Amino acid sequence: MLGRLKPQYLFILIVVGLLALYFIIGSLFGGRKTAPNAAEAKTTAAAETTVQARLTPETVRQVDVVLRGRTEAARSVVVRSETAGVVAETPAREGTFVRRGQVLCRLAVDARQASLDQARAMLRSRQLQRQAAQQLAEKGYRSQTQVLETQAALDAAQAQVRQAEIALAQVNIRAPFDGVFDRRDAEIGAYLAPGQACGTMIELNPLLVVGDVPETDAARLRVGAPANAKLVAGQTMTGRVRYVAQDADPQTRTYHIEVAVPNPANAIRSGLSAELRIGAGAGAAHRVPVSALVLDAAGRQGVRHVLPDNRVAFAPVTVLEETDEGLWVSGLSGTVRVITVGQSFVADGQKVRVADAR
């Protein structure tokens, strides 16, 4: 019978049969339609990256600028001779504390005492002449002009005495302030011309702790800010900022800073290395692990954190202080879920699954 059907009718019967077979099979397996959807959902969930994040609250914290520094004398002066002469004595020992006015080097007196004696004798003569002229003028035997001439001669004699006294005093080269006579440059028998050095004086109380601050921190420092310094030997000193440079070093782009600290016993020497901490006020800060820091595409330093919708965001931060527990940074706001594991394998805006940091 099929052999007598025309080909076009045979084709139609085959198509109808295939459609009927499709609907019969669909009705038999229709209850299993949800299985592919569940598998697809499972595959999608598995495709999301899992990261670990730590809930980091905002804290108001005292901000310190930390830098390497060194101790330095508040003053260092080369004490020089004001007159010429041979060094006769060196009363002050190198490295000892001396008071202001104490003799460091003494030159030979030579003829200076004789010059002073001569000037004083001349002064006494001029005083007698002035006295006699005044008495004669009162009796009418001297004019007022002659009296004034004797007065001028007396004034000149007084000036000569003062000049001779200064010349004699200059043989004693004295300490200009309380401090340490750190180095003697002239020995007994050496000839000193005017301006040549007897030795070097340094002032160690107050003592300075100096350093160079990067331009990123210089704006936060103020004269009078509290500071403390820890020396390599373990001693700790406290003081205040007395100077912050207004002009940067052209080579390093840093600003020089000086902190004055008390050193009453002159126990701390100049030139010791120190860690300097300077108070820069209080501000909002977050503590994050060192490993949480990453760089974005622009090369900025920051951290990646998770938004409430579980999407990743990048926040640039500034490191305020490094401690044993982690880094204190600024640049975040409020309580933040900082990614601590997996931050290098996710991108901004990517949705992630979040697990608590272990």
NORFENWO-V610382 format. One line per field, one symbol per residue. phi: phi as a letter, one per 40 degrees, with the letter a starting at -180 (. if undefined). psi: psi as a letter, one per 30 degrees, with the letter a starting at -180 (. if undefined). A space follows every 10 residues. Layout:
phi=???
psi=???
This chain:
phi=.cccccdccc cccccccccc ccccccccbc cbcccccccc cccccccccb bbbbcbccbc bccbcbacaa caccabbccb ccaciccbab ccccgbcbcd gcccbbcccf cccccccccc cccccccccc cccccccccg cbcccccccc cccccccccc cccccccccc cccbccacib ccabbbbdgc cbcdgcccib bbbbbccbbb abbcccbccc cbcgccabbb ccchcbbbab cbabccbccc ccfbbcbbbc bcaccfcccc gccacbbbcb gbacabbbcd cccbbcccgc cabbbbcdcg bcbbbcbbcc abbccibcbb hbbgcbcccb bgccbbbdgc cbcbbccc
psi=efffkleeee eeeeeeeeee eeeeeeeegf fgffeeeeee eeeeeffkkk lkkkjjlkkk kkkkkklkal lkkekjkjkl kflklkkeli ekkkglkllk fkkekklkeb geeeeeeeee eeeeeeeeee eeeeeeeffg fkleeeeeee eeeeeeeeee eeeeeeeeff fjjlkflkak jekkfklkfk kklkflkeak kkkgjlkkjl akklfffeff kkkfkkllkk lfffkkkkal kfkkkfklkf efhlkkkkkk kkieghfklk gkklkkkkkg lllklkklle ffklkafggk kalklklfgg lklkjklkke kklffakkll flkakkjkkf kgffgllkfk klkkkkk.
